[in-house]
Amino acid sequence: MTDAQFLAWLKSSAAYRVVLIEAAVQIGGVESVVYLATKPFTTGPGDAPANTTYLPIATVGRLFTERLLLDGEGGLSAGELELENVGGARDAWAGPGYIWNNRSIKAYIGDVRWGRADFRMIFNGIVADIAPRGRQALALKLRDKMQRLNTPISEAKLGGAGEQRDALLPIALGQAFNVTPLLTNAAILKYQVHAGPIHSIIEVRDNGAPVAFTADPATGTFQLPPNGNPVGVVTASVRGAAAGGYVDTAAQLVKRLVTSYGKASDRFTDADLDLTNIAAFDAAHQQPLGVYSTARQNVLAACQMLLGSVGAQLVMSRLGLARLIKVALPGGGAPFVIRPEHMVDHLEPVGRTDPVGAVKLGFAKNWTVQDAGTLANLPEVHKALFTEEWLTTTKTDAATLATYRLNAEPVQIDTMLLTRADADAEAQRRLDLWKVPRTTYEFEGVPELLALELGQAVTVYSPRFGMDAGVTGIVISLAPDWETGRVTVGFLV
């Protein structure tokens, strides 16, 4: 079935829609799949799965909402699926014998007269939990697949019998300045900066003064000379993880994090990634970044920290593919034209941003802040690099500050950017974007708009809100209702 045929079916009054749900669950200790539907449906002998009856007990509605957050933080999206439980017929599903948590769930839409192969996937995510909804229903709590990234980057410890045996091995990704390495063997003054091979160690310092060292990039370690007993804090500047090749851009670092770190069973593969989107994002965002972890830092948090540095977010599509999207105006690609005839319900404003007259960014993070009194061997001009956690840059717009009577000293936003040129450019970009109030709008749209994607550019025409000649914005939310063939669209202009 072609996309055009599928769209024609969605628009057809003769369509007899049914949503099929396939949810993984552990039942009595055995991993299983339950087959649910919004209407009676049984597959044929040639289908996959074959000769399977889907229980018609589900109410889908707006199963899931995809959303970009304007604060740039990103995060998990949530949804819900209601299941009939009249007379307590499925009370056991919410009992200890059924374990739904952190297991996959997929939903497909089609016609009750179709074969299973013609159905289209409309959701691919994770069940967070199940809970009663009154006496007559149950609710499956849904999350997108980013729930799998809600886990520590690494839990590998040094081990052995020494005092540091419970210390986590550090993780260095990209370039990191002045990190505190882990002393792994005091007898031979051996230190580790990464749990695996690295690109290189740029320099090693003792109380800020450069010292001689011997690096072993293959093991992510270095040693001081036998007579090089440190007098103070030993730090190093590194280019980190090199297994699979050294990378330091936002897209490549995020891809490395989600496929190589965290709980092994929950890591993403290429099948979980929108590789075309990631490649395009990487080509457009070559700013070098770096992150260093010595604690139980969360994979998802690290990804959002890196992407937030360039004004982007990690989001999951409804098909369960990780995508990198930047909140910018206009949105990506050629604008999709939306006219009043595409709107089932009226367009209305739902939010407005505050104007921003100044942006201050932290960059070039110093991973080991040191006291100036211990840096006696350093020139005064260099001490600030080691005594301050961040270098900063501030961009202001005098006209905006005066017009809106704003405070000229903004709150600092920290980034993983490494260079002043990149920090200057990003601060200016954010100022240009937010120095005027931006408005978000929503409307309920026709089936053609089910094809829209987050981050996509749209040009919207309306007789209201100054949109007579059309305004171009970016899609920031999509809430499809597959049973009616409509979608609530949110966009920013």
ChimeraX attribute file (.defattr): number of C-alpha atoms within 10 A of each C-alpha:
attribute: neighborCount
match mode: 1-to-1
recipient: residues
	/A:1	9
	/A:2	8
	/A:3	9
	/A:4	10
	/A:5	10
	/A:6	15
	/A:7	16
	/A:8	14
	/A:9	18
	/A:10	25
	/A:11	16
	/A:12	12
	/A:13	8
	/A:14	9
	/A:15	14
	/A:16	15
	/A:17	19
	/A:18	22
	/A:19	28
	/A:20	29
	/A:21	27
	/A:22	17
	/A:23	20
	/A:24	21
	/A:25	23
	/A:26	16
	/A:27	16
	/A:28	11
	/A:29	10
	/A:30	11
	/A:31	13
	/A:32	12
	/A:33	16
	/A:34	15
	/A:35	18
	/A:36	22
	/A:37	24
	/A:38	21
	/A:39	19
	/A:40	15
	/A:41	22
	/A:42	19
	/A:43	18
	/A:44	14
	/A:45	10
	/A:46	11
	/A:47	13
	/A:48	12
	/A:49	14
	/A:50	12
	/A:51	12
	/A:52	14
	/A:53	16
	/A:54	21
	/A:55	19
	/A:56	19
	/A:57	18
	/A:58	22
	/A:59	19
	/A:60	21
	/A:61	17
	/A:62	19
	/A:63	21
	/A:64	23
	/A:65	19
	/A:66	22
	/A:67	21
	/A:68	25
	/A:69	14
	/A:70	14
	/A:71	9
	/A:72	19
	/A:73	16
	/A:74	21
	/A:75	20
	/A:76	17
	/A:77	19
	/A:78	17
	/A:79	18
	/A:80	20
	/A:81	19
	/A:82	20
	/A:83	24
	/A:84	19
	/A:85	20
	/A:86	13
	/A:87	10
	/A:88	14
	/A:89	11
	/A:90	16
	/A:91	16
	/A:92	10
	/A:93	19
	/A:94	17
	/A:95	11
	/A:96	10
	/A:97	14
	/A:98	18
	/A:99	21
	/A:100	24
	/A:101	17
	/A:102	19
	/A:103	20
	/A:104	20
	/A:105	23
	/A:106	19
	/A:107	22
	/A:108	19
	/A:109	22
	/A:110	24
	/A:111	19
	/A:112	19
	/A:113	11
	/A:114	12
	/A:115	15
	/A:116	22
	/A:117	13
	/A:118	14
	/A:119	19
	/A:120	16
	/A:121	17
	/A:122	20
	/A:123	19
	/A:124	22
	/A:125	29
	/A:126	26
	/A:127	27
	/A:128	19
	/A:129	17
	/A:130	22
	/A:131	15
	/A:132	18
	/A:133	14
	/A:134	9
	/A:135	12
	/A:136	15
	/A:137	20
	/A:138	23
	/A:139	21
	/A:140	23
	/A:141	18
	/A:142	26
	/A:143	23
	/A:144	30
	/A:145	29
	/A:146	23
	/A:147	19
	/A:148	21
	/A:149	24
	/A:150	18
	/A:151	19
	/A:152	17
	/A:153	25
	/A:154	23
	/A:155	19
	/A:156	14
	/A:157	14
	/A:158	20
	/A:159	14
	/A:160	10
	/A:161	8
	/A:162	11
	/A:163	10
	/A:164	15
	/A:165	13
	/A:166	14
	/A:167	17
	/A:168	19
	/A:169	24
	/A:170	27
	/A:171	24
	/A:172	24
	/A:173	27
	/A:174	24
	/A:175	26
	/A:176	24
	/A:177	23
	/A:178	23
	/A:179	25
	/A:180	20
	/A:181	23
	/A:182	21
	/A:183	20
	/A:184	21
	/A:185	13
	/A:186	11
	/A:187	8
	/A:188	15
	/A:189	18
	/A:190	19
	/A:191	22
	/A:192	25
	/A:193	32
	/A:194	26
	/A:195	20
	/A:196	19
	/A:197	20
	/A:198	26
	/A:199	21
	/A:200	20
	/A:201	22
	/A:202	14
	/A:203	16
	/A:204	25
	/A:205	19
	/A:206	20
	/A:207	23
	/A:208	25
	/A:209	15
	/A:210	15
	/A:211	15
	/A:212	13
	/A:213	18
	/A:214	13
	/A:215	20
	/A:216	16
	/A:217	21
	/A:218	14
	/A:219	14
	/A:220	26
	/A:221	24
	/A:222	21
	/A:223	20
	/A:224	19
	/A:225	15
	/A:226	10
	/A:227	8
	/A:228	14
	/A:229	12
	/A:230	14
	/A:231	9
	/A:232	13
	/A:233	15
	/A:234	23
	/A:235	24
	/A:236	24
	/A:237	21
	/A:238	26
	/A:239	24
	/A:240	29
	/A:241	28
	/A:242	20
	/A:243	14
	/A:244	9
	/A:245	10
	/A:246	20
	/A:247	24
	/A:248	20
	/A:249	23
	/A:250	31
	/A:251	26
	/A:252	17
	/A:253	24
	/A:254	25
	/A:255	21
	/A:256	20
	/A:257	20
	/A:258	26
	/A:259	18
	/A:260	17
	/A:261	21
	/A:262	24
	/A:263	18
	/A:264	10
	/A:265	7
	/A:266	18
	/A:267	17
	/A:268	23
	/A:269	11
	/A:270	12
	/A:271	10
	/A:272	17
	/A:273	20
	/A:274	17
	/A:275	16
	/A:276	10
	/A:277	15
	/A:278	20
	/A:279	14
	/A:280	12
	/A:281	20
	/A:282	17
	/A:283	10
	/A:284	10
	/A:285	13
	/A:286	15
	/A:287	18
	/A:288	17
	/A:289	25
	/A:290	25
	/A:291	23
	/A:292	22
	/A:293	20
	/A:294	20
	/A:295	15
	/A:296	15
	/A:297	18
	/A:298	17
	/A:299	24
	/A:300	25
	/A:301	18
	/A:302	21
	/A:303	23
	/A:304	22
	/A:305	23
	/A:306	25
	/A:307	27
	/A:308	22
	/A:309	24
	/A:310	26
	/A:311	22
	/A:312	24
	/A:313	25
	/A:314	25
	/A:315	25
	/A:316	25
	/A:317	22
	/A:318	23
	/A:319	18
	/A:320	22
	/A:321	21
	/A:322	25
	/A:323	20
	/A:324	24
	/A:325	21
	/A:326	20
	/A:327	25
	/A:328	19
	/A:329	15
	/A:330	20
	/A:331	24
	/A:332	19
	/A:333	10
	/A:334	11
	/A:335	16
	/A:336	16
	/A:337	14
	/A:338	19
	/A:339	14
	/A:340	14
	/A:341	11
	/A:342	17
	/A:343	20
	/A:344	15
	/A:345	14
	/A:346	12
	/A:347	20
	/A:348	13
	/A:349	14
	/A:350	12
	/A:351	11
	/A:352	13
	/A:353	14
	/A:354	12
	/A:355	18
	/A:356	23
	/A:357	26
	/A:358	25
	/A:359	26
	/A:360	23
	/A:361	24
	/A:362	22
	/A:363	24
	/A:364	23
	/A:365	25
	/A:366	19
	/A:367	21
	/A:368	19
	/A:369	17
	/A:370	20
	/A:371	13
	/A:372	16
	/A:373	10
	/A:374	16
	/A:375	19
	/A:376	12
	/A:377	13
	/A:378	15
	/A:379	9
	/A:380	11
	/A:381	7
	/A:382	11
	/A:383	19
	/A:384	16
	/A:385	19
	/A:386	22
	/A:387	18
	/A:388	16
	/A:389	17
	/A:390	20
	/A:391	18
	/A:392	18
	/A:393	19
	/A:394	18
	/A:395	21
	/A:396	20
	/A:397	16
	/A:398	12
	/A:399	11
	/A:400	18
	/A:401	17
	/A:402	12
	/A:403	10
	/A:404	14
	/A:405	10
	/A:406	15
	/A:407	12
	/A:408	18
	/A:409	12
	/A:410	16
	/A:411	11
	/A:412	13
	/A:413	14
	/A:414	18
	/A:415	24
	/A:416	27
	/A:417	26
	/A:418	20
	/A:419	14
	/A:420	16
	/A:421	11
	/A:422	17
	/A:423	26
	/A:424	18
	/A:425	14
	/A:426	22
	/A:427	22
	/A:428	19
	/A:429	16
	/A:430	19
	/A:431	22
	/A:432	17
	/A:433	15
	/A:434	17
	/A:435	21
	/A:436	15
	/A:437	12
	/A:438	14
	/A:439	15
	/A:440	19
	/A:441	19
	/A:442	22
	/A:443	19
	/A:444	21
	/A:445	23
	/A:446	19
	/A:447	22
	/A:448	17
	/A:449	21
	/A:450	20
	/A:451	11
	/A:452	16
	/A:453	18
	/A:454	25
	/A:455	25
	/A:456	21
	/A:457	25
	/A:458	25
	/A:459	21
	/A:460	22
	/A:461	20
	/A:462	18
	/A:463	12
	/A:464	10
	/A:465	12
	/A:466	10
	/A:467	13
	/A:468	12
	/A:469	10
	/A:470	16
	/A:471	17
	/A:472	21
	/A:473	24
	/A:474	26
	/A:475	27
	/A:476	24
	/A:477	24
	/A:478	26
	/A:479	19
	/A:480	26
	/A:481	19
	/A:482	22
	/A:483	19
	/A:484	14
	/A:485	19
	/A:486	22
	/A:487	26
	/A:488	21
	/A:489	25
	/A:490	24
	/A:491	27
	/A:492	27
	/A:493	20
